Structure formats: C-alpha cells, structure tokens
Amino acid sequence: MNLSLKLKNLRKNENITQEELTKRIGINLSTYKQYETNRTEPDIETLKKIADYFDVSLDYLCDRPRPSFIDKSTWSDNKKELLNMIENLNDYECERVKGIVIACTQAINEMPKRIK
C-alpha cells in the first residue's frame, strides 16, 4: 500500500479530519492534502510527526515492514496501554507479570463459554 493510502487509512481509523490532524501535528493543511492525494511526499521530519501521532514506525509508513514490527494502529487503547506498561518493566518484573498473565489466560479459557 502506498503512503497516501496509509495516511488516509490511519487518519480515518482515528476518526479525525485532515484539518484536525494538521493542527495536532503542526503542519499546513494544503500540504497534507497533497500527501493523501499522492501529489507529493512529506519530508523526514513530517514523517516522524505523523508516525508519532499514529504510533506507527517510519518503516511502516515507508512500506518497509520488519519481521519484528507490530502494527499497533488497530490496537485498542487498553492493549496499547498494557504494552507501554510492559516496556517499562525490568526482566524480573516481566517474568512476574508473564506468570500472572498465563494464570489469568488459563482461568479465562477454563470458564464456561456462557460466562465469557
């Protein structure tokens, strides 16, 4: 998928207008419209602002997927929050949390389907 389509899809997934986005990231509206219509491409600083806003990598925007890249653009806020919490844990804390998550997952899977 080319950059213009990715930008449009990311923006629509966030349910914001072009005007709202450009105000939030501090770029010119008419310039941004050209990005979504594939008339021009953003410079690296603008790409960084866009990537940061949508919480995606530059590789994703530039169509350079990496095997380790996780596309968080479709994740719920809860999932993103959990990932951010995990990123701040040390190895010992990660092991402890991993054990808790495994136990919770097993308990959920053992519940009768009508309760889930």
ABEGO torsion letter per residue (X at the ends): XBAAAAAAAAAAAAGBBAAAAAAAAGBBAAAAAAAAAGABBBBAAAAAAAAAAAGBBAAAAAGBBBAABBBAAABBAAAAAAAAAAAABBAAAAAAAAAAAAAAAAAAAABBAAAX
